[in-house]
Amino acid sequence: MVAGRARILSKPRYAVYYAPAADSALWRFGSSVLGYDALTGEDIPFAVPPGCDPGEWPALTEEPRRYGFHATLKAPFELAGGRTEEHLRAFARNYAAGLDGVPLAGLNVNALGSFIALTPEPNEALQRFAFALVQAFEPFRAPLSEADRARRLKSPMTPAQSAYLEAYGYPYVGDAFRFHMTLTGSLPPEKTAPVKSALKDAYAAAVAGPVALDRFALFRQDHRDARFRLLDSYRLG
């Protein structure tokens, strides 16, 4: 039983994320806030926002550091039977070639509940882009395990979100999708406002000019205890 469980835990997962170009100011900003470069798989020095405690920062960013700097388009999944990583990469390359980019107008630092993230202004084109991508990659997703389904069901969901979970393995797609690039884990209430303010100032100083969703990336997690790594990046069109 233990050996079988170990094999299950070591099965890789893949995700389709928006990750900025590795030479962009946005990628450098987000990766340094998290202290992790998902392209190299290496820890990097933290860019702790002025006014925040450097001693606390690693703990405040621990959860998003596991995933690398990104916005989720298709949430992590194991490969369906008969599908290989090579199939997935080839499909992603061909799919990206037929897409146009989407502006991320108004991308800025905001609080989403208890964590801080970069979010853009509402954008119907972005919503359509994300849901079409979720559906396009669905043949590569293995069905949710009972353990993963049970974990998801611990969170409150609307009937629509429950239906999305059953259909796509993730509840926050379609009209429940909200583009966000996570910068912290869950914060104590008294820290949310000051951390948001500090990150907003740091973002304004680090990233100038418009940002667009001009590519997507495949990320890979070798096993459930591993961090995600950027496997491939595909420029749209």
Buried (B, 14 or more C-beta within 10 A) or exposed (E): EEEEEEEEEEBBBBBBBBBBEBEBBBBBBBBBBBBBBBBEEEEEEBBBBEEBEEEEBBEBBEBBBBBBBBBBBBBBBBBBEEBEBEBBBEBBEEBBEEBEBBBBEEBBBBBEEEBBBBBBEEBEEBBEBBBEBBBBBBEBBBEBEEEBEEEBEEEEBEEEBEBBBEBBBBBBBBEBBBBBBBBBBEBEEEBBEEBBBBBBBBBEEBBEEEBBBBBBBBBBBEEEEBBBBBBBBBEBE
